[in-house]
Each structure stands twice: as structure tokens, then as C-alpha cells.
Amino acid sequence: MRVNNKQMEADVKELVDYSGSFDPHFTYRKFTKETILKLLKAYSEYMLRIDAFWYLTVMNKWGNDEALDCDIKVWEKAKLWEMQTISSILNVHGDDVATLMKYFQVTPWGQNYRRAIDLKNPNHAVLTMNFCPNLLSIEKEGSGRENQLCHEVEPRIWGIMAHFFNPEIQVIPLKLPPRTYYSDCCCQWEFRLDR
């Protein structure tokens, strides 16, 4: 009797971890949904840490100006690849602010942040970042790098994201660090498309 791969997968109990014996036929499909979600969060945090480690390595070797320049160049390319890939996989397409907000919900980085999206209408939204590990780390460092991250890098990256869907979407900072005049969030942004 011959058993095909689909039959084998149907007969396999879902795994909550990989603590058993080596499985020469391992695939992620064997994990439970909960385990896949835990892995997604861990992989998202891993990406965040790689970003921080390489930035700090470049900064310590060549200075913050060079690290910032490299950071912007890397993210201009990486963000475009990410947007093309994820929007294609999840079929996130459109040309309004609501589409951009949908993308914010599914970006691989999203697992690391807590945010609130106030979609006022399909062409207008306010995004409030309530928890940002990057900002908290930089504030703890005390060097003032949040000015560069939040005033130079983020507007460019969020502009790339907005313009991926529609080059007419405006990205407007409402609250940006340093948090000297507010404490209710990490930052706040308005996205608007005048039609």
C-alpha cells in the first residue's frame, strides 16, 4: 500500500513544539496554529534585534552618521521588497489610506509594536504607536538618537510604505519624540489622501 504526502500529513498529530525525535519529513505545517503564531512573534523580534545589532555595530565602528546613512539606504531597499512580497502573499492591494492601514496590521514588524489605528474614512487615518521597543531602547541609552530615528528615518520609511499604495498619500507627524510635551504614546502620525 502506497501512502502519499497529503495522507501522511493528515495522519500526523499537530505538534506544539519539536521536542521529540528528529523528523526527516519535518515541515512547519506539522505545528499547531498557536506554535506558528509564537514562531511568527519570535521571528519578528529576531528581525528587530538584527536591525539593532547591525546598526550599533556600524555606529561603534564608524560613528552614528555613517550608521544612520547605512540604515536609511538599507531600509529604503528592504521596505520595498517587504511591501511587494507581503502585499502579494496576503493580497493587500488598493490605493487609499485604508489599504495602507491594512498593511500596517500585517507588516512583519507589527508583532513588536502596540498601535492603535483610527480610520476616520478610507482616505484618512491616525496611527498612534503606544509601544515602540526602538524608542524605549534609545531613550534608555540617553544619546538623543530618537531625533534621528523619529524625525529622519521613520518619515522616509513610512513615506515609502504610503507611496507604495499611492504617491499622493500624505504622511504627517502629529507627535514625535523627544517626549518632552506628551507622554500618552510613543508617536502619532496622520495619513491623508485628498480626493
C-alpha positions as CSV (number, residue, x, y, z in Angstrom):
1,M,0.0,0.0,0.0
2,R,1.4,3.4,-1.0
3,V,0.7,6.5,1.1
4,N,1.1,10.0,-0.4
5,N,2.3,13.1,1.4
6,K,-1.2,14.5,1.8
7,Q,-2.3,11.3,3.6
8,M,0.8,11.4,5.8
9,E,0.2,15.0,6.8
10,A,-3.5,14.2,7.6
11,D,-2.4,11.3,9.8
12,V,0.2,13.4,11.8
13,K,-0.8,14.9,15.1
14,E,-0.1,18.6,15.3
15,L,3.0,19.5,17.3
16,V,3.1,22.1,20.0
17,D,6.9,22.0,19.9
18,Y,9.8,20.0,18.4
19,S,10.9,18.1,21.5
20,G,10.6,14.6,20.1
21,S,12.8,12.7,17.7
22,F,14.4,14.1,14.6
23,D,11.8,14.1,11.8
24,P,13.3,13.7,8.3
25,H,9.9,14.8,6.8
26,F,9.6,17.9,9.0
27,T,7.6,20.9,7.8
28,Y,6.1,23.9,9.6
29,R,2.7,22.5,8.7
30,K,3.1,20.0,11.5
31,F,2.9,22.7,14.2
32,T,-0.3,23.9,15.8
33,K,-1.6,27.3,14.9
34,E,-0.6,28.6,18.3
35,T,3.0,27.4,17.8
36,I,3.2,29.1,14.4
37,L,2.0,32.3,15.9
38,K,4.6,32.1,18.7
39,L,7.3,31.5,15.9
40,L,6.0,34.5,14.0
41,K,6.4,36.7,17.0
42,A,9.9,35.3,17.7
43,Y,11.0,35.8,14.1
44,S,9.6,39.3,14.2
45,E,11.6,40.1,17.3
46,Y,14.7,38.4,15.7
47,M,14.4,40.8,12.8
48,L,14.2,43.8,15.2
49,R,17.3,42.6,17.1
50,I,19.3,42.0,13.9
51,D,18.4,45.6,12.9
52,A,19.6,46.9,16.2
53,F,22.8,44.8,16.3
54,W,24.0,45.8,12.9
55,Y,23.2,49.5,13.5
56,L,25.1,49.5,16.8
57,T,28.0,47.6,15.2
58,V,28.3,50.2,12.4
59,M,27.8,53.0,14.8
60,N,30.6,51.8,17.2
61,K,33.0,51.2,14.3
62,W,32.3,54.3,12.1
63,G,30.1,56.6,14.1
64,N,26.4,57.4,14.2
65,D,26.3,59.5,11.0
66,E,27.6,56.6,8.9
67,A,25.3,54.1,10.7
68,L,22.3,56.4,10.0
69,D,23.2,56.7,6.4
70,C,23.5,52.9,6.0
71,D,20.3,52.4,7.9
72,I,18.3,54.7,5.6
73,K,19.8,53.0,2.5
74,V,19.2,49.5,3.7
75,W,15.6,50.3,4.7
76,E,14.7,52.0,1.5
77,K,15.5,48.8,-0.3
78,A,14.3,46.3,2.3
79,K,11.0,48.0,2.9
80,L,10.1,48.0,-0.8
81,W,10.9,44.3,-1.1
82,E,8.9,43.6,2.1
83,M,5.9,45.5,0.8
84,Q,6.0,43.8,-2.6
85,T,6.3,40.4,-1.0
86,I,3.8,40.6,1.9
87,S,1.1,42.6,-0.1
88,S,1.3,39.9,-2.8
89,I,1.1,37.0,-0.4
90,L,-1.9,38.5,1.5
91,N,-3.5,40.2,-1.5
92,V,-3.4,43.7,0.1
93,H,-4.0,46.0,-2.8
94,G,-5.6,49.3,-3.2
95,D,-4.8,53.0,-3.5
96,D,-6.3,54.5,-0.3
97,V,-5.3,55.1,3.3
98,A,-7.4,52.1,4.5
99,T,-5.2,49.8,2.4
100,L,-2.1,51.2,4.0
101,M,-3.6,50.7,7.4
102,K,-4.4,47.1,6.5
103,Y,-0.7,46.7,5.6
104,F,0.3,48.2,9.0
105,Q,-1.7,45.4,10.6
106,V,0.2,42.6,8.7
107,T,3.8,44.0,8.4
108,P,6.3,41.5,9.8
109,W,7.4,44.2,12.3
110,G,3.9,44.6,13.7
111,Q,4.4,41.9,16.3
112,N,6.9,44.1,18.1
113,Y,4.8,47.2,18.5
114,R,1.4,48.1,20.0
115,R,-0.5,50.6,18.0
116,A,-4.0,52.0,17.6
117,I,-5.4,52.8,14.2
118,D,-8.2,55.4,14.0
119,L,-9.6,55.0,10.4
120,K,-11.7,58.1,10.1
121,N,-12.6,57.2,6.5
122,P,-10.9,55.3,3.6
123,N,-8.7,58.3,2.9
124,H,-7.8,59.5,6.4
125,A,-6.4,57.7,9.4
126,V,-4.4,58.5,12.6
127,L,-1.9,55.9,13.7
128,T,-0.8,56.0,17.4
129,M,2.2,54.0,18.4
130,N,1.7,53.1,22.1
131,F,4.7,50.8,22.5
132,C,7.9,51.1,20.4
133,P,10.9,49.0,21.6
134,N,13.2,51.0,19.4
135,L,12.2,54.3,21.1
136,L,12.4,52.8,24.6
137,S,15.9,51.5,24.0
138,I,17.1,54.7,22.5
139,E,15.6,56.8,25.3
140,K,17.2,54.5,27.9
141,E,20.6,55.0,26.0
142,G,20.2,58.7,26.6
143,S,22.1,59.8,23.5
144,G,19.3,61.7,21.8
145,R,19.3,59.4,18.8
146,E,15.5,59.4,18.9
147,N,15.6,62.7,17.0
148,Q,17.3,61.0,14.0
149,L,15.2,57.8,14.2
150,C,11.8,59.5,14.5
151,H,12.5,62.7,12.5
152,E,14.6,61.3,9.7
153,V,14.3,57.5,9.3
154,E,10.6,56.9,10.2
155,P,9.2,59.6,7.9
156,R,11.1,58.3,5.0
157,I,10.2,54.6,5.7
158,W,6.5,55.4,6.3
159,G,6.6,57.6,3.1
160,I,7.9,54.5,1.2
161,M,5.0,52.5,2.6
162,A,2.4,55.1,1.9
163,H,3.6,55.8,-1.6
164,F,3.8,52.1,-2.4
165,F,0.0,52.2,-2.5
166,N,-0.5,55.8,-3.7
167,P,2.2,58.5,-4.1
168,E,-0.5,61.1,-3.1
169,I,-0.9,59.8,0.4
170,Q,0.5,62.4,2.8
171,V,2.4,61.3,6.0
172,I,2.0,63.9,8.7
173,P,3.7,63.6,12.1
174,L,1.5,64.7,14.9
175,K,3.6,63.7,17.9
176,L,7.3,62.9,17.7
177,P,10.0,62.3,20.3
178,P,11.6,63.5,22.3
179,R,8.6,63.1,24.5
180,T,9.0,66.4,26.3
181,Y,5.5,67.7,25.8
182,Y,3.5,64.5,25.8
183,S,3.6,61.1,27.5
184,D,0.4,59.3,26.3
185,C,2.1,57.5,23.4
186,C,5.5,56.9,21.6
187,C,4.5,58.8,18.5
188,Q,1.4,59.6,16.4
189,W,1.0,60.0,12.7
190,E,-1.7,61.2,10.3
191,F,-2.2,59.7,6.9
192,R,-4.3,61.6,4.5
193,L,-5.3,61.4,0.9
194,D,-7.2,64.4,-0.6
195,R,-9.6,63.3,-3.2
